[in-house]
Each structure stands twice: as C-alpha cells, then as structure tokens.
C-alpha cells in the first residue's frame, strides 16, 4: 500500500512540477509524470536515509515536489540539445 501511495503522490507531484517549471520537455506529459513518480520515490528514500521520515513513511508533499523538480532539472540538462 505504501508504494501505491508514493505513486499517487508522484503523479500529482509530476503535474505540479510541470506547472512550476514551464517550457518544452523532451519527453512530454507522460515522461514528466514518470519523473514526478521518480522524484517522490527519491524524496522518500533520501528522507528515510537522513531520518526525516521513518521507515515505511512516504515523503511529504513538499519533499516530493522538490525531488521531482530536481529530477526534472537533471533530465532537461541531460536531454538538452
């Protein structure tokens, strides 16, 4: 159930990250959503590593948004032409 919750938060976070970082993304809307999910997972595991979250506790909404924005920035840098 925890992973399902992270995916749902990641979906919402991907939409918010896309709206906070407008512009052309090389992958489009679906890739942005997947990056949001990856940001949510990343924020969860980084937060658990630094003891910001307990084991099994998903990242907070703000942490997931920051993780998604970070991954979106890295993705744009990698795919820049």
PyMOL Python script that loads the backbone (N, CA, C, O; Angstrom):
from pymol import cmd

cmd.read_pdbstr("""\
ATOM      1  N   UNK A   1       0.826  -1.192   0.000  1.00  0.00           N
ATOM      2  CA  UNK A   1       0.000   0.000   0.000  1.00  0.00           C
ATOM      3  C   UNK A   1       0.869   1.254   0.000  1.00  0.00           C
ATOM      4  O   UNK A   1       0.487   2.273  -0.577  1.00  0.00           O
ATOM      5  N   UNK A   2       2.046   1.187   0.649  1.00  0.00           N
ATOM      6  CA  UNK A   2       2.934   2.334   0.730  1.00  0.00           C
ATOM      7  C   UNK A   2       3.438   2.740  -0.649  1.00  0.00           C
ATOM      8  O   UNK A   2       3.491   3.930  -0.963  1.00  0.00           O
ATOM      9  N   UNK A   3       3.809   1.765  -1.475  1.00  0.00           N
ATOM     10  CA  UNK A   3       4.308   2.069  -2.817  1.00  0.00           C
ATOM     11  C   UNK A   3       3.189   2.662  -3.665  1.00  0.00           C
ATOM     12  O   UNK A   3       3.440   3.572  -4.455  1.00  0.00           O
ATOM     13  N   UNK A   4       1.979   2.177  -3.523  1.00  0.00           N
ATOM     14  CA  UNK A   4       0.845   2.739  -4.256  1.00  0.00           C
ATOM     15  C   UNK A   4       0.638   4.209  -3.880  1.00  0.00           C
ATOM     16  O   UNK A   4       0.369   5.040  -4.747  1.00  0.00           O
ATOM     17  N   UNK A   5       0.760   4.524  -2.610  1.00  0.00           N
ATOM     18  CA  UNK A   5       0.609   5.905  -2.149  1.00  0.00           C
ATOM     19  C   UNK A   5       1.722   6.793  -2.723  1.00  0.00           C
ATOM     20  O   UNK A   5       1.461   7.935  -3.100  1.00  0.00           O
ATOM     21  N   UNK A   6       2.939   6.289  -2.792  1.00  0.00           N
ATOM     22  CA  UNK A   6       4.055   7.044  -3.366  1.00  0.00           C
ATOM     23  C   UNK A   6       3.791   7.319  -4.844  1.00  0.00           C
ATOM     24  O   UNK A   6       4.090   8.411  -5.328  1.00  0.00           O
ATOM     25  N   UNK A   7       3.236   6.349  -5.567  1.00  0.00           N
ATOM     26  CA  UNK A   7       2.940   6.533  -6.987  1.00  0.00           C
ATOM     27  C   UNK A   7       1.846   7.576  -7.181  1.00  0.00           C
ATOM     28  O   UNK A   7       1.941   8.415  -8.077  1.00  0.00           O
ATOM     29  N   UNK A   8       0.810   7.529  -6.349  1.00  0.00           N
ATOM     30  CA  UNK A   8      -0.272   8.518  -6.458  1.00  0.00           C
ATOM     31  C   UNK A   8       0.264   9.918  -6.169  1.00  0.00           C
ATOM     32  O   UNK A   8      -0.031  10.858  -6.907  1.00  0.00           O
ATOM     33  N   UNK A   9       1.039  10.060  -5.114  1.00  0.00           N
ATOM     34  CA  UNK A   9       1.639  11.361  -4.804  1.00  0.00           C
ATOM     35  C   UNK A   9       2.572  11.789  -5.929  1.00  0.00           C
ATOM     36  O   UNK A   9       2.603  12.962  -6.299  1.00  0.00           O
ATOM     37  N   UNK A  10       3.327  10.849  -6.471  1.00  0.00           N
ATOM     38  CA  UNK A  10       4.229  11.156  -7.574  1.00  0.00           C
ATOM     39  C   UNK A  10       3.501  11.653  -8.805  1.00  0.00           C
ATOM     40  O   UNK A  10       3.997  12.541  -9.499  1.00  0.00           O
ATOM     41  N   UNK A  11       2.330  11.093  -9.089  1.00  0.00           N
ATOM     42  CA  UNK A  11       1.529  11.557 -10.220  1.00  0.00           C
ATOM     43  C   UNK A  11       1.120  13.010 -10.036  1.00  0.00           C
ATOM     44  O   UNK A  11       1.283  13.831 -10.939  1.00  0.00           O
ATOM     45  N   UNK A  12       0.595  13.315  -8.873  1.00  0.00           N
ATOM     46  CA  UNK A  12       0.178  14.691  -8.579  1.00  0.00           C
ATOM     47  C   UNK A  12       1.380  15.620  -8.577  1.00  0.00           C
ATOM     48  O   UNK A  12       1.307  16.735  -9.095  1.00  0.00           O
ATOM     49  N   UNK A  13       2.477  15.173  -8.001  1.00  0.00           N
ATOM     50  CA  UNK A  13       3.698  15.967  -7.934  1.00  0.00           C
ATOM     51  C   UNK A  13       4.250  16.227  -9.335  1.00  0.00           C
ATOM     52  O   UNK A  13       4.743  17.322  -9.606  1.00  0.00           O
ATOM     53  N   UNK A  14       4.175  15.244 -10.223  1.00  0.00           N
ATOM     54  CA  UNK A  14       4.629  15.433 -11.592  1.00  0.00           C
ATOM     55  C   UNK A  14       3.858  16.534 -12.297  1.00  0.00           C
ATOM     56  O   UNK A  14       4.438  17.332 -13.032  1.00  0.00           O
ATOM     57  N   UNK A  15       2.569  16.578 -12.077  1.00  0.00           N
ATOM     58  CA  UNK A  15       1.744  17.640 -12.662  1.00  0.00           C
ATOM     59  C   UNK A  15       2.136  18.998 -12.074  1.00  0.00           C
ATOM     60  O   UNK A  15       2.245  19.981 -12.807  1.00  0.00           O
ATOM     61  N   UNK A  16       2.345  19.057 -10.778  1.00  0.00           N
ATOM     62  CA  UNK A  16       2.732  20.318 -10.136  1.00  0.00           C
ATOM     63  C   UNK A  16       4.122  20.748 -10.574  1.00  0.00           C
ATOM     64  O   UNK A  16       4.345  21.929 -10.840  1.00  0.00           O
ATOM     65  N   UNK A  17       5.065  19.806 -10.655  1.00  0.00           N
ATOM     66  CA  UNK A  17       6.425  20.144 -11.097  1.00  0.00           C
ATOM     67  C   UNK A  17       6.411  20.677 -12.521  1.00  0.00           C
ATOM     68  O   UNK A  17       7.153  21.606 -12.840  1.00  0.00           O
ATOM     69  N   UNK A  18       5.581  20.103 -13.375  1.00  0.00           N
ATOM     70  CA  UNK A  18       5.463  20.586 -14.754  1.00  0.00           C
ATOM     71  C   UNK A  18       4.910  22.002 -14.782  1.00  0.00           C
ATOM     72  O   UNK A  18       5.344  22.821 -15.592  1.00  0.00           O
ATOM     73  N   UNK A  19       3.959  22.295 -13.908  1.00  0.00           N
ATOM     74  CA  UNK A  19       3.390  23.643 -13.897  1.00  0.00           C
ATOM     75  C   UNK A  19       4.361  24.657 -13.286  1.00  0.00           C
ATOM     76  O   UNK A  19       4.336  25.830 -13.659  1.00  0.00           O
ATOM     77  N   UNK A  20       5.211  24.226 -12.357  1.00  0.00           N
ATOM     78  CA  UNK A  20       6.195  25.131 -11.759  1.00  0.00           C
ATOM     79  C   UNK A  20       7.402  25.359 -12.666  1.00  0.00           C
ATOM     80  O   UNK A  20       8.091  26.373 -12.550  1.00  0.00           O
ATOM     81  N   UNK A  21       7.652  24.419 -13.560  1.00  0.00           N
ATOM     82  CA  UNK A  21       8.778  24.531 -14.485  1.00  0.00           C
ATOM     83  C   UNK A  21       8.253  24.471 -15.916  1.00  0.00           C
ATOM     84  O   UNK A  21       8.422  23.460 -16.598  1.00  0.00           O
ATOM     85  N   UNK A  22       7.620  25.545 -16.369  1.00  0.00           N
ATOM     86  CA  UNK A  22       7.070  25.507 -17.721  1.00  0.00           C
ATOM     87  C   UNK A  22       8.182  25.479 -18.757  1.00  0.00           C
ATOM     88  O   UNK A  22       9.336  25.796 -18.469  1.00  0.00           O
ATOM     89  N   UNK A  23       7.818  25.105 -19.931  1.00  0.00           N
ATOM     90  CA  UNK A  23       8.767  25.019 -21.019  1.00  0.00           C
ATOM     91  C   UNK A  23       8.617  23.692 -21.721  1.00  0.00           C
ATOM     92  O   UNK A  23       7.831  22.834 -21.318  1.00  0.00           O
ATOM     93  N   UNK A  24       9.378  23.544 -22.763  1.00  0.00           N
ATOM     94  CA  UNK A  24       9.303  22.312 -23.536  1.00  0.00           C
ATOM     95  C   UNK A  24      10.133  21.223 -22.875  1.00  0.00           C
ATOM     96  O   UNK A  24      11.327  21.386 -22.623  1.00  0.00           O
ATOM     97  N   UNK A  25       9.477  20.129 -22.606  1.00  0.00           N
ATOM     98  CA  UNK A  25      10.168  18.959 -22.084  1.00  0.00           C
ATOM     99  C   UNK A  25      10.386  17.987 -23.225  1.00  0.00           C
ATOM    100  O   UNK A  25       9.497  17.784 -24.052  1.00  0.00           O
ATOM    101  N   UNK A  26      11.560  17.389 -23.275  1.00  0.00           N
ATOM    102  CA  UNK A  26      11.848  16.458 -24.363  1.00  0.00           C
ATOM    103  C   UNK A  26      10.912  15.253 -24.385  1.00  0.00           C
ATOM    104  O   UNK A  26      10.711  14.660 -25.445  1.00  0.00           O
ATOM    105  N   UNK A  27      10.342  14.879 -23.255  1.00  0.00           N
ATOM    106  CA  UNK A  27       9.529  13.679 -23.208  1.00  0.00           C
ATOM    107  C   UNK A  27       8.041  13.918 -23.198  1.00  0.00           C
ATOM    108  O   UNK A  27       7.276  12.977 -23.410  1.00  0.00           O
ATOM    109  N   UNK A  28       7.603  15.117 -22.966  1.00  0.00           N
ATOM    110  CA  UNK A  28       6.177  15.388 -22.916  1.00  0.00           C
ATOM    111  C   UNK A  28       5.568  15.113 -21.553  1.00  0.00           C
ATOM    112  O   UNK A  28       6.270  14.951 -20.555  1.00  0.00           O
ATOM    113  N   UNK A  29       4.255  15.064 -21.539  1.00  0.00           N
ATOM    114  CA  UNK A  29       3.485  14.969 -20.300  1.00  0.00           C
ATOM    115  C   UNK A  29       3.720  13.645 -19.578  1.00  0.00           C
ATOM    116  O   UNK A  29       3.894  13.634 -18.360  1.00  0.00           O
ATOM    117  N   UNK A  30       3.729  12.543 -20.299  1.00  0.00           N
ATOM    118  CA  UNK A  30       3.878  11.227 -19.667  1.00  0.00           C
ATOM    119  C   UNK A  30       5.238  11.103 -18.987  1.00  0.00           C
ATOM    120  O   UNK A  30       5.327  10.602 -17.865  1.00  0.00           O
ATOM    121  N   UNK A  31       6.283  11.548 -19.646  1.00  0.00           N
ATOM    122  CA  UNK A  31       7.624  11.484 -19.048  1.00  0.00           C
ATOM    123  C   UNK A  31       7.679  12.372 -17.804  1.00  0.00           C
ATOM    124  O   UNK A  31       8.306  12.010 -16.808  1.00  0.00           O
ATOM    125  N   UNK A  32       7.028  13.526 -17.862  1.00  0.00           N
ATOM    126  CA  UNK A  32       7.002  14.410 -16.696  1.00  0.00           C
ATOM    127  C   UNK A  32       6.321  13.732 -15.516  1.00  0.00           C
ATOM    128  O   UNK A  32       6.777  13.867 -14.380  1.00  0.00           O
ATOM    129  N   UNK A  33       5.238  13.008 -15.766  1.00  0.00           N
ATOM    130  CA  UNK A  33       4.550  12.270 -14.706  1.00  0.00           C
ATOM    131  C   UNK A  33       5.459  11.185 -14.143  1.00  0.00           C
ATOM    132  O   UNK A  33       5.525  11.000 -12.928  1.00  0.00           O
ATOM    133  N   UNK A  34       6.162  10.465 -15.020  1.00  0.00           N
ATOM    134  CA  UNK A  34       7.076   9.423 -14.550  1.00  0.00           C
ATOM    135  C   UNK A  34       8.225  10.017 -13.744  1.00  0.00           C
ATOM    136  O   UNK A  34       8.674   9.418 -12.767  1.00  0.00           O
ATOM    137  N   UNK A  35       8.701  11.191 -14.148  1.00  0.00           N
ATOM    138  CA  UNK A  35       9.736  11.863 -13.372  1.00  0.00           C
ATOM    139  C   UNK A  35       9.200  12.304 -12.011  1.00  0.00           C
ATOM    140  O   UNK A  35       9.934  12.290 -11.023  1.00  0.00           O
ATOM    141  N   UNK A  36       7.941  12.690 -11.954  1.00  0.00           N
ATOM    142  CA  UNK A  36       7.311  13.027 -10.675  1.00  0.00           C
ATOM    143  C   UNK A  36       7.245  11.831  -9.744  1.00  0.00           C
ATOM    144  O   UNK A  36       7.494  11.946  -8.543  1.00  0.00           O
ATOM    145  N   UNK A  37       6.908  10.685 -10.309  1.00  0.00           N
ATOM    146  CA  UNK A  37       6.883   9.457  -9.507  1.00  0.00           C
ATOM    147  C   UNK A  37       8.290   9.125  -9.023  1.00  0.00           C
ATOM    148  O   UNK A  37       8.479   8.747  -7.866  1.00  0.00           O
ATOM    149  N   UNK A  38       9.281   9.267  -9.911  1.00  0.00           N
ATOM    150  CA  UNK A  38      10.675   9.014  -9.511  1.00  0.00           C
ATOM    151  C   UNK A  38      11.117  10.008  -8.445  1.00  0.00           C
ATOM    152  O   UNK A  38      11.842   9.637  -7.522  1.00  0.00           O
ATOM    153  N   UNK A  39      10.692  11.267  -8.558  1.00  0.00           N
ATOM    154  CA  UNK A  39      11.017  12.266  -7.543  1.00  0.00           C
ATOM    155  C   UNK A  39      10.407  11.941  -6.197  1.00  0.00           C
ATOM    156  O   UNK A  39      11.022  12.167  -5.154  1.00  0.00           O
ATOM    157  N   UNK A  40       9.199  11.409  -6.223  1.00  0.00           N
ATOM    158  CA  UNK A  40       8.543  11.008  -4.986  1.00  0.00           C
ATOM    159  C   UNK A  40       9.276   9.841  -4.331  1.00  0.00           C
ATOM    160  O   UNK A  40       9.491   9.842  -3.118  1.00  0.00           O
ATOM    161  N   UNK A  41       9.662   8.842  -5.133  1.00  0.00           N
ATOM    162  CA  UNK A  41      10.443   7.736  -4.602  1.00  0.00           C
ATOM    163  C   UNK A  41      11.784   8.229  -4.069  1.00  0.00           C
ATOM    164  O   UNK A  41      12.208   7.844  -2.980  1.00  0.00           O
ATOM    165  N   UNK A  42      12.446   9.086  -4.848  1.00  0.00           N
ATOM    166  CA  UNK A  42      13.751   9.611  -4.430  1.00  0.00           C
ATOM    167  C   UNK A  42      13.668  10.390  -3.131  1.00  0.00           C
ATOM    168  O   UNK A  42      14.500  10.218  -2.240  1.00  0.00           O
ATOM    169  N   UNK A  43      12.660  11.249  -3.023  1.00  0.00           N
ATOM    170  CA  UNK A  43      12.485  12.036  -1.799  1.00  0.00           C
ATOM    171  C   UNK A  43      12.176  11.132  -0.609  1.00  0.00           C
ATOM    172  O   UNK A  43      12.622  11.397   0.507  1.00  0.00           O
ATOM    173  N   UNK A  44      11.419  10.072  -0.845  1.00  0.00           N
ATOM    174  CA  UNK A  44      11.102   9.139   0.235  1.00  0.00           C
ATOM    175  C   UNK A  44      12.362   8.466   0.761  1.00  0.00           C
ATOM    176  O   UNK A  44      12.591   8.423   1.970  1.00  0.00           O
ATOM    177  N   UNK A  45      13.175   7.942  -0.144  1.00  0.00           N
ATOM    178  CA  UNK A  45      14.341   7.188   0.303  1.00  0.00           C
ATOM    179  C   UNK A  45      15.458   8.089   0.806  1.00  0.00           C
ATOM    180  O   UNK A  45      16.184   7.704   1.722  1.00  0.00           O
ATOM    181  N   UNK A  46      15.614   9.262   0.240  1.00  0.00           N
ATOM    182  CA  UNK A  46      16.600  10.216   0.773  1.00  0.00           C
ATOM    183  C   UNK A  46      16.164  10.690   2.157  1.00  0.00           C
ATOM    184  O   UNK A  46      16.981  10.788   3.073  1.00  0.00           O
ATOM    185  N   UNK A  47      14.878  10.982   2.301  1.00  0.00           N
ATOM    186  CA  UNK A  47      14.361  11.400   3.601  1.00  0.00           C
ATOM    187  C   UNK A  47      14.500  10.334   4.666  1.00  0.00           C
ATOM    188  O   UNK A  47      14.781  10.643   5.824  1.00  0.00           O
ATOM    189  N   UNK A  48      14.304   9.070   4.282  1.00  0.00           N
ATOM    190  CA  UNK A  48      14.489   7.982   5.241  1.00  0.00           C
ATOM    191  C   UNK A  48      15.958   7.809   5.595  1.00  0.00           C
ATOM    192  O   UNK A  48      16.291   7.471   6.731  1.00  0.00           O
ATOM    193  N   UNK A  49      16.833   8.037   4.631  1.00  0.00           N
ATOM    194  CA  UNK A  49      18.268   7.922   4.891  1.00  0.00           C
ATOM    195  C   UNK A  49      18.738   8.982   5.888  1.00  0.00           C
ATOM    196  O   UNK A  49      19.565   8.691   6.753  1.00  0.00           O
ATOM    197  N   UNK A  50      18.222  10.199   5.776  1.00  0.00           N
ATOM    198  CA  UNK A  50      18.614  11.279   6.678  1.00  0.00           C
ATOM    199  C   UNK A  50      17.718  11.387   7.901  1.00  0.00           C
ATOM    200  O   UNK A  50      17.788  12.370   8.639  1.00  0.00           O
ATOM    201  N   UNK A  51      16.874  10.384   8.120  1.00  0.00           N
ATOM    202  CA  UNK A  51      15.965  10.317   9.274  1.00  0.00           C
ATOM    203  C   UNK A  51      14.959  11.455   9.319  1.00  0.00           C
ATOM    204  O   UNK A  51      14.530  11.866  10.397  1.00  0.00           O
ATOM    205  N   UNK A  52      14.580  11.966   8.148  1.00  0.00           N
ATOM    206  CA  UNK A  52      13.497  12.951   8.095  1.00  0.00           C
ATOM    207  C   UNK A  52      12.152  12.237   8.141  1.00  0.00           C
ATOM    208  O   UNK A  52      11.158  12.788   8.616  1.00  0.00           O
ATOM    209  N   UNK A  53      12.133  10.988   7.633  1.00  0.00           N
ATOM    210  CA  UNK A  53      10.937  10.155   7.641  1.00  0.00           C
ATOM    211  C   UNK A  53      11.291   8.826   8.268  1.00  0.00           C
ATOM    212  O   UNK A  53      12.430   8.369   8.162  1.00  0.00           O
ATOM    213  N   UNK A  54      10.326   8.202   8.921  1.00  0.00           N
ATOM    214  CA  UNK A  54      10.528   6.873   9.483  1.00  0.00           C
ATOM    215  C   UNK A  54      10.478   5.837   8.368  1.00  0.00           C
ATOM    216  O   UNK A  54      10.004   6.120   7.268  1.00  0.00           O
ATOM    217  N   UNK A  55      10.971   4.637   8.657  1.00  0.00           N
ATOM    218  CA  UNK A  55      10.871   3.548   7.682  1.00  0.00           C
ATOM    219  C   UNK A  55       9.405   3.274   7.375  1.00  0.00           C
ATOM    220  O   UNK A  55       8.580   3.148   8.279  1.00  0.00           O
ATOM    221  N   UNK A  56       9.097   3.184   6.090  1.00  0.00           N
ATOM    222  CA  UNK A  56       7.725   2.929   5.678  1.00  0.00           C
ATOM    223  C   UNK A  56       6.884   4.173   5.525  1.00  0.00           C
ATOM    224  O   UNK A  56       5.756   4.096   5.038  1.00  0.00           O
ATOM    225  N   UNK A  57       7.401   5.314   5.926  1.00  0.00           N
ATOM    226  CA  UNK A  57       6.653   6.563   5.813  1.00  0.00           C
ATOM    227  C   UNK A  57       7.022   7.239   4.491  1.00  0.00           C
ATOM    228  O   UNK A  57       8.203   7.464   4.229  1.00  0.00           O
ATOM    229  N   UNK A  58       6.026   7.570   3.646  1.00  0.00           N
ATOM    230  CA  UNK A  58       6.340   8.215   2.372  1.00  0.00           C
ATOM    231  C   UNK A  58       6.767   9.664   2.575  1.00  0.00           C
ATOM    232  O   UNK A  58       6.523  10.259   3.625  1.00  0.00           O
ATOM    233  N   UNK A  59       7.401  10.214   1.560  1.00  0.00           N
ATOM    234  CA  UNK A  59       7.848  11.603   1.621  1.00  0.00           C
ATOM    235  C   UNK A  59       6.653  12.533   1.738  1.00  0.00           C
ATOM    236  O   UNK A  59       5.553  12.223   1.280  1.00  0.00           O
ATOM    237  N   UNK A  60       6.888  13.659   2.350  1.00  0.00           N
ATOM    238  CA  UNK A  60       5.862  14.672   2.413  1.00  0.00           C
ATOM    239  C   UNK A  60       5.634  15.283   1.044  1.00  0.00           C
ATOM    240  O   UNK A  60       6.430  15.091   0.125  1.00  0.00           O
ATOM    241  N   UNK A  61       4.568  16.001   0.919  1.00  0.00           N
ATOM    242  CA  UNK A  61       4.182  16.577  -0.359  1.00  0.00           C
ATOM    243  C   UNK A  61       5.239  17.555  -0.877  1.00  0.00           C
ATOM    244  O   UNK A  61       5.592  17.518  -2.055  1.00  0.00           O
ATOM    245  N   UNK A  62       5.739  18.418  -0.011  1.00  0.00           N
ATOM    246  CA  UNK A  62       6.748  19.402  -0.409  1.00  0.00           C
ATOM    247  C   UNK A  62       8.051  18.695  -0.790  1.00  0.00           C
ATOM    248  O   UNK A  62       8.683  19.054  -1.784  1.00  0.00           O
ATOM    249  N   UNK A  63       8.447  17.706  -0.016  1.00  0.00           N
ATOM    250  CA  UNK A  63       9.662  16.952  -0.323  1.00  0.00           C
ATOM    251  C   UNK A  63       9.557  16.252  -1.671  1.00  0.00           C
ATOM    252  O   UNK A  63      10.526  16.215  -2.430  1.00  0.00           O
ATOM    253  N   UNK A  64       8.393  15.699  -1.972  1.00  0.00           N
ATOM    254  CA  UNK A  64       8.194  15.028  -3.248  1.00  0.00           C
ATOM    255  C   UNK A  64       8.242  16.024  -4.408  1.00  0.00           C
ATOM    256  O   UNK A  64       8.777  15.712  -5.471  1.00  0.00           O
ATOM    257  N   UNK A  65       7.683  17.223  -4.206  1.00  0.00           N
ATOM    258  CA  UNK A  65       7.744  18.254  -5.250  1.00  0.00           C
ATOM    259  C   UNK A  65       9.188  18.658  -5.496  1.00  0.00           C
ATOM    260  O   UNK A  65       9.608  18.785  -6.646  1.00  0.00           O
ATOM    261  N   UNK A  66       9.952  18.861  -4.431  1.00  0.00           N
ATOM    262  CA  UNK A  66      11.359  19.230  -4.598  1.00  0.00           C
ATOM    263  C   UNK A  66      12.146  18.121  -5.293  1.00  0.00           C
ATOM    264  O   UNK A  66      12.995  18.399  -6.139  1.00  0.00           O
ATOM    265  N   UNK A  67      11.872  16.884  -4.944  1.00  0.00           N
ATOM    266  CA  UNK A  67      12.533  15.757  -5.602  1.00  0.00           C
ATOM    267  C   UNK A  67      12.188  15.689  -7.081  1.00  0.00           C
ATOM    268  O   UNK A  67      13.058  15.426  -7.912  1.00  0.00           O
ATOM    269  N   UNK A  68      10.931  15.921  -7.413  1.00  0.00           N
ATOM    270  CA  UNK A  68      10.509  15.891  -8.815  1.00  0.00           C
ATOM    271  C   UNK A  68      11.122  17.036  -9.605  1.00  0.00           C
ATOM    272  O   UNK A  68      11.534  16.846 -10.750  1.00  0.00           O
ATOM    273  N   UNK A  69      11.188  18.216  -9.013  1.00  0.00           N
ATOM    274  CA  UNK A  69      11.802  19.353  -9.696  1.00  0.00           C
ATOM    275  C   UNK A  69      13.284  19.090  -9.922  1.00  0.00           C
ATOM    276  O   UNK A  69      13.813  19.403 -10.989  1.00  0.00           O
ATOM    277  N   UNK A  70      13.951  18.525  -8.938  1.00  0.00           N
ATOM    278  CA  UNK A  70      15.371  18.203  -9.086  1.00  0.00           C
ATOM    279  C   UNK A  70      15.591  17.198 -10.218  1.00  0.00           C
ATOM    280  O   UNK A  70      16.487  17.381 -11.043  1.00  0.00           O
ATOM    281  N   UNK A  71      14.793  16.157 -10.259  1.00  0.00           N
ATOM    282  CA  UNK A  71      14.925  15.162 -11.326  1.00  0.00           C
ATOM    283  C   UNK A  71      14.566  15.765 -12.677  1.00  0.00           C
ATOM    284  O   UNK A  71      15.194  15.436 -13.683  1.00  0.00           O
ATOM    285  N   UNK A  72      13.569  16.641 -12.716  1.00  0.00           N
ATOM    286  CA  UNK A  72      13.201  17.298 -13.968  1.00  0.00           C
ATOM    287  C   UNK A  72      14.326  18.199 -14.470  1.00  0.00           C
ATOM    288  O   UNK A  72      14.581  18.250 -15.673  1.00  0.00           O
ATOM    289  N   UNK A  73      14.994  18.900 -13.579  1.00  0.00           N
ATOM    290  CA  UNK A  73      16.136  19.742 -13.966  1.00  0.00           C
ATOM    291  C   UNK A  73      17.254  18.878 -14.532  1.00  0.00           C
ATOM    292  O   UNK A  73      17.817  19.198 -15.579  1.00  0.00           O
ATOM    293  N   UNK A  74      17.577  17.794 -13.852  1.00  0.00           N
ATOM    294  CA  UNK A  74      18.636  16.900 -14.334  1.00  0.00           C
ATOM    295  C   UNK A  74      18.250  16.296 -15.687  1.00  0.00           C
ATOM    296  O   UNK A  74      19.090  16.183 -16.580  1.00  0.00           O
ATOM    297  N   UNK A  75      16.994  15.913 -15.836  1.00  0.00           N
ATOM    298  CA  UNK A  75      16.521  15.339 -17.098  1.00  0.00           C
ATOM    299  C   UNK A  75      16.652  16.345 -18.236  1.00  0.00           C
ATOM    300  O   UNK A  75      17.072  15.989 -19.337  1.00  0.00           O
ATOM    301  N   UNK A  76      16.295  17.596 -17.975  1.00  0.00           N
ATOM    302  CA  UNK A  76      16.420  18.634 -19.003  1.00  0.00           C
ATOM    303  C   UNK A  76      17.877  18.879 -19.353  1.00  0.00           C
ATOM    304  O   UNK A  76      18.193  19.100 -20.522  1.00  0.00           O
ATOM    305  N   UNK A  77      18.775  18.846 -18.373  1.00  0.00           N
ATOM    306  CA  UNK A  77      20.196  19.032 -18.662  1.00  0.00           C
ATOM    307  C   UNK A  77      20.764  17.884 -19.495  1.00  0.00           C
ATOM    308  O   UNK A  77      21.585  18.104 -20.385  1.00  0.00           O
ATOM    309  N   UNK A  78      20.334  16.685 -19.208  1.00  0.00           N
ATOM    310  CA  UNK A  78      20.834  15.523 -19.940  1.00  0.00           C
ATOM    311  C   UNK A  78      20.312  15.500 -21.372  1.00  0.00           C
ATOM    312  O   UNK A  78      21.054  15.171 -22.297  1.00  0.00           O
ATOM    313  N   UNK A  79      19.058  15.843 -21.559  1.00  0.00           N
ATOM    314  CA  UNK A  79      18.455  15.745 -22.894  1.00  0.00           C
ATOM    315  C   UNK A  79      18.540  17.041 -23.682  1.00  0.00           C
ATOM    316  O   UNK A  79      17.972  17.138 -24.770  1.00  0.00           O
ATOM    317  N   UNK A  80      19.232  18.031 -23.158  1.00  0.00           N
ATOM    318  CA  UNK A  80      19.365  19.310 -23.864  1.00  0.00           C
ATOM    319  C   UNK A  80      20.156  19.091 -25.152  1.00  0.00           C
ATOM    320  O   UNK A  80      21.122  18.328 -25.185  1.00  0.00           O
ATOM    321  N   UNK A  81      19.733  19.763 -26.187  1.00  0.00           N
ATOM    322  CA  UNK A  81      20.405  19.605 -27.482  1.00  0.00           C
ATOM    323  C   UNK A  81      21.472  20.624 -27.651  1.00  0.00           C
ATOM    324  O   UNK A  81      22.146  20.647 -28.681  1.00  0.00           O
TER     325      UNK A  81
END
""", "prot")
cmd.dss("prot")
cmd.show_as("cartoon", "prot")
cmd.util.cbc("prot")
cmd.orient("prot")
